[in-house]
Amino acid sequence: MKNILVLVLLLSVAIGSTVAQTMHDFTVTDVNGNTHRLYQDYCNQNKVVVIKFFFTTCPPCISNAPLWQQKYVQQGSGAQGVEFFSVTTITSDYNPNVINFESTYNQTMKGISADGGASSIVNPFKNGAYGSWYGTPSFAVIAPDRTLHYPVFFNELDSKINLAKTQTGGAVPASIALTLSTFGLDIPDGHVKFFVKPKNSASPKIEITKNSQGAYTFLYPSTQIPTMTNPQIIMESFGPAHTSKVTASDLLAIQKHILGLTLFTQPYQMAAADTNGDQKITASDLLNIRKVILGLSNSFPNNTPSYKAIPETIDFTAALGQNIQVEMTVVKTGNVN
C-alpha cells in the first residue's frame, strides 16, 4: 500500500511540473493576414509568447475562452512584452472557423488556423517532441531565450510568464530600426529591398524584412544577421522604370529647372532627375523619361536604377543593448514632384 501511495505522489508531481526545453522556430499567419515569426519577431525582441492549444468546437476550450481573454488583457494585450496565440489543433479549423470563434467569444489575441500554418506549431507537440501531449485546452510559455515551458496549467500562467521574462539569454543584441523618408511616394511591395552586408564585400548579404507591424527592424548580431566586419545597410531596386508616379508633370518640372525658371531645392529631386547617372540634369534626362513614359524604353541608361537611396549605404556600429534608428530617403527615378 505504501509503495502504491509513493507511486501516485510521484506521478502527480510529474504531471504538475513542466519540462524546460528549447522551442522550435515557426512562421505562421494569423486570421487577419499578419505573419508572425517566433524567433525574429518575438524571442529576438525580448518578448514572451504564450500559446493556447484549442479547437473551435472543443467544450472545455469554449468554457476557458473568457478566462483566456481576461488573462490576455491582464498581461497587456500584446503591448507589454507578452504575446498570446490561440492555435487550433485540428485541420478542419480554417480561417472562417477561427474568425467566427473569436467573434463569438470575444477573443482578441492572435488566432492561428489550419490556413495559417497551425500544424507547424502543433505537430511537434502531438508527436511527442516535448513530452506527453495534453490535448485541449493546454498551454505553453516560451521565453525570449527560446526556453519552452510545457505543459503549463492555466492557474500557473502568471508564474511561468514572470519566470520567462527573466530568461533573456544574457546579453541583449542591439535593435536597429530603419525608417524611410519618401516625400509622399508610395512604394509598391517588392519594388525595393533592403539588406545588411559587410562593407566592401558582396557577401553575406541578408535581407531586412518587415516585422509583423510593417516596420524594418532587426537585431544585431542575431541568428538571422550574424556579426559582420563593418556592417552596412544597402537598398536594391527591383521596380520597373515606369510607374504611375512618373508623368508629364515631371518632364515640365525638369525642363523648368534646366531653363533656370524654377530650380530644384531638394536633394531627392536632383537624384530623381538624373536618369543616366552622370550627376547632371540635361535634356538627355528629359528624353530618357519621355521614352519610358511612352513605353519606348523599359529601363534607364547606364544601369541607372528605377529607385535610388540617399545615402546609398548606411554604415552602423552597434553596442549590445542599444536602440539605433537610421534613416534612408528613397526616390523614384524620374519622379521629381
N, C-alpha and C positions, 0 to 999 in steps of 0.2 A: 504493500500500500504506500509506503514511504517513497519507494522508487517511482511509482506512478505519479505521485504528487510532485516530485522533483522534475520529472519529465514535463508535466503540464506547466510548471513555473518557467522552465527553460524555453518551452515553446512559446509561451506568452511574451517573454522578453524578446525573442527573435522576431515575432510578428510586429511588436510595437516599436521596433527600432529601425533606423534607416541605415543603408549602406552607402558610404561616400565613394563615388566613382567619378570618372570623367565623362561628361555628357558629349555625345557626338554632335557635330555641327549639322545644321539643317537650313534649308531655304524654302520658305512657304509663302503663299499668297493668301491674305485674308479675304473674307467675303466682300469687302469693299474694293478689292483690286490692289491693295498695298502689299509690297514684298517685304518680307522680314527674314534677315539672316542672323542666326543666333550669335555666332562669334563676332561678325563685323558690326552689326547694329546694336548688340546688347552687351555681350561679355566684354568686348574691347572698349565699350563706352562705360564700363564700370557699373552696369545695370544688372539687377537680379531679375530672373524670369521665373514665373510661376505657371505651371501647366495643370489644367484640369482635364482629365480624360473623361469623355462623356459620349452619349449619342442622343439624338433628339427625341426618341420615344422611350428613353430609359426612365422609369418612375422615380428611382432614388435621385437621379440627376435633376429631374424636374423639381423634386422636393428641396434639393440643395440650392437651386438656382438663386432664390432671394438672398440666401446667406453668402453665396459666392459673389454676387453683385455688391452686397454690403461690404464684404472684405476688400473687394477691388477699390471701392470708394475710400475706405479707411486707409488703404495703402497709397492713396494719392491719384488714383485713376490714371496711372501710367506717367504721371508728371513728377514723381519723386524718386526716380531711380529704381522703380519696381514695375514690371510689365506683366500683365496676366494674359494667358492664352487659353481659350476653350477649344480643345482639339477632339474632333469626332473619331471614334474608333471603328466605325463601320463604313463600308464602301458605298452604301446606298444613301448616305447623308451628303447630298450635293449642296451647292451654294443656296438654292431656294429653300431647302430644308433648314439649314442653319440660320439663314436670314429670318425665316418665319419663327424659329425658336427664339432668336434674340428679340424679335419684336414682341412676341407673346409674353416672354418672361423678363423683359426689360434688362437684357444683357448688353453691356456697353464695352466689354473688353474685346480683345482680338479673337474673332471666330475663324477657325480653320476647318474647312470641309474637305471632302474627298477631292473636289475640284482643285483645291488649293495646295494639295500635297500632304494632307494629314498623315498618310501612311508612312511618309519619310520620318515622322516623329514617332508614330505609334509602333511600327513593326518591330524595332529592336526591343521594345518593352514586352510585346506579346511573345516574341521569340526567345525570351529569357536572357537577353544580354545583360540585363540589370537585375537579375534575380526573378523571383516569382511574379507573375502577372496578377494584379489585384483587381482587375475588372473596372467597372464604372459605378459611381464616380470614384476616381482615385487621383492623387495629386503628386506632383514632383516640383522641387525647387532647385534652380540652377544658379550657382554663384558666379560672380564675374571671372573667377579663376577657372570656370567651367566645371567645378565640383558639382556633382549631381547628388541630391538628397532624395531618395526614393526607397520605399513608399513613405509618404507623409500623410498622416491623417488630418482631417480638416481642423481639428482643435489644436494641431501642432503648427499650423501655417505661420502664425506670427513669430514663434520662437525660431523656426527654421529660416524664415526670411531675415530676421535680425542676425542670425548666425551667418547666413550667406553674404550679408552686407559687409562682414568683416573679412571675407575670403576674396581678397582682391588680387592675390598673386604677387604681392611685393610691389616693386617699382611700377609706377603708372606711366605709360608712354605719353608723349606729347600728343595733343589733339590739334590737328591742323584743319582750319576751315577756309575754303576757297570761295570768295564771293565774286560775283561777276557784275561788271558795270556795262550795260548795253545801250544806254541812252534811248530806252524805249523799244529797242529792237527785239522782236520775238523770234527766238532761235528754235526751229523745229527739232524734235528729238533726232539724234543721230547725225546732225549736221556738223557738230563739233564734239571732240572728245578730249579729255584731259588725262595726263599721265605724270607719274613720278619716275625719274630715271637719274643715274649719276651724270654729273656734268662731264662733258667731253667723252661720253660713251653712249653707244646706242642701246645697250642692254645692261641689266634688265630694265624693261620698260613696262610699268604696271599701271593699268587704267584706274583712275579715280572714279568710282561710280557713285551715283546719288544714293543717299540713305533713304529710309522709309518716309522722311519728311521732305524729300526732294532737294536736299542740300548736299553740296560737295564737301564731305568731311572725311578725314581718315586719321588713323592713329599711326604714329611713327616713333620708334620702329614697332612692327607688329608681324604676325604670321603672314599677313597679306602683303605688307610692304616692309621688307627687312632692311636692316641698316645698309646704307649706301655711302660711297665716298662722294662728298659734295652733292647732296641730292638737290634736284631742281624740279619744278613743275613746268610742263610744257602743254601747249594746245596743238591739236592737229585738226585740219579742216577736211570734212568729208562731204560737205554740201555742194550742190550744183552752182555753176557760175551765175545762172539767172534764177532769181526768185521774185515773188511779187513785190518785194521791197525795193527792187531796182527798177526805176521808172524814168520817164521823160523829164520829170521834175529834177532828178539828179543831174541829168545832162545840162539842164538850164543853169543849175547852181554852179556846176563845174565851169561852164562857159563864162559865167559872171566873174568867177574867181580868176580865170585866165586873163580876162579883159581888165581886171582890176576894179570892177564895178562893186562887187561885194566879196571881200576876201574872207576866206575861212578863218575862224578863230579857235577852233578846237583841233587838237592833235588827231582825234579819231577821224575827222573829216579829211585831213591830209592823207592819212593812211588809206582811207576808203577810196579816195580819188585816184591813187597811184595804182593803176591796173596792170602795169608791166614790171614793177619792181625797180624802176630806175631812180627812185627818190625824187622824181619831178612830176609836175602836173602840167600836161601839154595837150595839144589837140589829138595826139595819138591815144590818150586815155579816153577822150570823148568817142573816138572811133571804136575802140575796144568795147566800151559799154554799149554803144549803138548796135554792134554786131551781136552781142549777147542778147539784148532785148528783142531783136528781130529774129533770133534763132539761127543766125548765120554762123555762130560760133558757140561751142559748148564749154569753152574754158577761156581763161585769160592767158596772155602771152607769158613766156619765161617761167612757167610753172607757178605763177602768182596764185596763191590760194584763194578760194572763194570767201573764207573768213580769215581775219587776222587778229592776233592778240597783241595788246600793248600792256606791259612789255612782252616780248616774245618768250622769255623764260623768267621764272622766279626762283632764285636760289634761296634756300632756307636752312637755318640751323635750329635744332630743337632740343632743348633740355627736357629731361624726364619731368612729367607733370605739368608742363607748360600748356597754356591755351593760346594758340597762334592764329591770327587772322591775316590772310593775304588777299590782295585784290588784283583782278585782271580785267582789262577792258577788251570786249570782243566787238569787232566791227565787221560789217558785211561789205566786201569789196564792191564798189560801185554805188553803194547807198550812203550818200553824204547828208541827207536830210534827217 
